[in-house]
Amino acid sequence: MDLFWNDLEARLLPLFTDYRSRLSDLPVEVKADRTLLTEADIAVQALIVEQIRSLEPDAVIIAEEDERTATREEVTQSKGRVWVIDPIDGTAEFVRPGHTEFCSVVCLLEDWQPSAAFIFAPELGADGTPLRVTADVPSRSAWIGGRPVPTPSAAGRWISATRSAGTSPREFDAAAERAGYQLKLLTTSQSVDMLRTAVDLGGATDPALPSFDLFWRRKQKLWDGAAGIALGTAMGLRSADEDGKPLPFGPGFLSAPTPTFESTVMGHPEAVAWFLDVVHA
């Protein structure tokens, strides 16, 4: 997969550079789910799909901007090899000059489970440089660029548990603060937050972004979470729903027009265990 990821990055970077250079002229639409859509989202998705089909002409692909309303019959009929794409995760960040927490993500599922992941953040690296993280789940390996990522340690005392602006604090918020955690409440890119849960970016970003011990979302769409879950699994993290059950990858779930996890909890095993105790207390 390394050659494929290298080629994909090489093609994505100039496309992102072009669109970011003319943000003031880029129309922004608001979709029915209140997320943003731009011409860049469509162009990036088309490029990724083209690259996948050059590798695998008959690939089964689930992509955020494919606007499906009916059952994905091709997923049901597949043998569990499915590509999942979010062309720009964090479009609200992408359209704001100087903001960097946006990325393109690709996840390959094999036998209905996350197998490989690609997360490309064009400006998240130090001094606004590109940052690419890839993962191979079967070998339990991940890389920042070409450098192996060491097994993370739970030391951040941060939790990504965003909520919509203007909404009231949840009972969980107070419990987390009592336990000594700091909460990230501002919504940016879910994939970047999952990356920060699975990998200590350390000096790889500017300014340095803290690592999370735990990532928690409700109603998370598949394309917002699949690559992050793959990366977390490769790094030995635990992923579950709020009842502690495995996330429901499988033909029934993936064939929905908009596959959506009721809840996603991912983090260091002890942090996930603590979370499950808190929410079920």
C-alpha positions, 0 to 999 in steps of 0.5 A: 500500500505504501506506493499507493499512499505515496501517489495519492499524497502527491496528487492531493497536495497540489489540489489542496494548495490550489483551493486554499490559495483562493478561499475568498472565491470559493462558494460554501454550501450548507448541507441538510446535516448542517455540515459544509460543502465546497467545490474542493470537497467534490474535486478531492473526492473525485481524485481519490476515487480515480486513484482507487479505481486505477488500482482496483477498477471494480472497487466498492466505494463508500464516499461522503459526497456520493449522495446515496438515498437507497441501500448500497446493494454493491456493498451487500454483494461484495465480499467485505472489501470496501473503501471508505472516503471522506474527501475533506474531514473538517471543511469548516476548518478548511474554509478558514485561512490559517486553520489547519485541522482538516484532512483527507481520509481513506480506509480500506475494509477487508472481511468487513473490518478496518484493515488499512488507513490513510490520513493526510492533513496538508497543513497540520505539520510543523510550519504548515507542512503536510502531515501523512499518517498511514496504518496497517491493522493486521501488522499492528503498525502505523507510520508518520510519513515513513517513520514508524509510530511507537506505541502510545502511552496514556498521559495526555489527560485530555478527552475529545468530547465536542458538543454543538455550540450553545448546548448545555454541559453534560453530566459527563463533562463534570465527571471528566473534570473531577477525574482530572481530564481537560475537555476539547469541546470545539468541533474541528476534524473528527479524524484529526482528533482520532489521530491525536488519540492514537498517535503522539504527534509531539513535535510534528505539529506547530504549535504542538497539539496535545494527545487525547486519552479518549475520543467520544462521539454520538451519531458518528458517520462512517466516513468520519470514523473508519480511518481513525478506528483503523489507526486506533486498532493498529496502535492497540487502542480499544474501540467500542460503543457506549455499551462497551460492544464492538462497533457494528461493521458488517454488510447490514451496517455498511449498506445503509445510505449513510452508515452511522455509529450510534456512539463511538468510544476510542482510546487507551483501554483504561480510559475506555473502561473509566468512561464506560463506568462513568456513563453507566453509573 
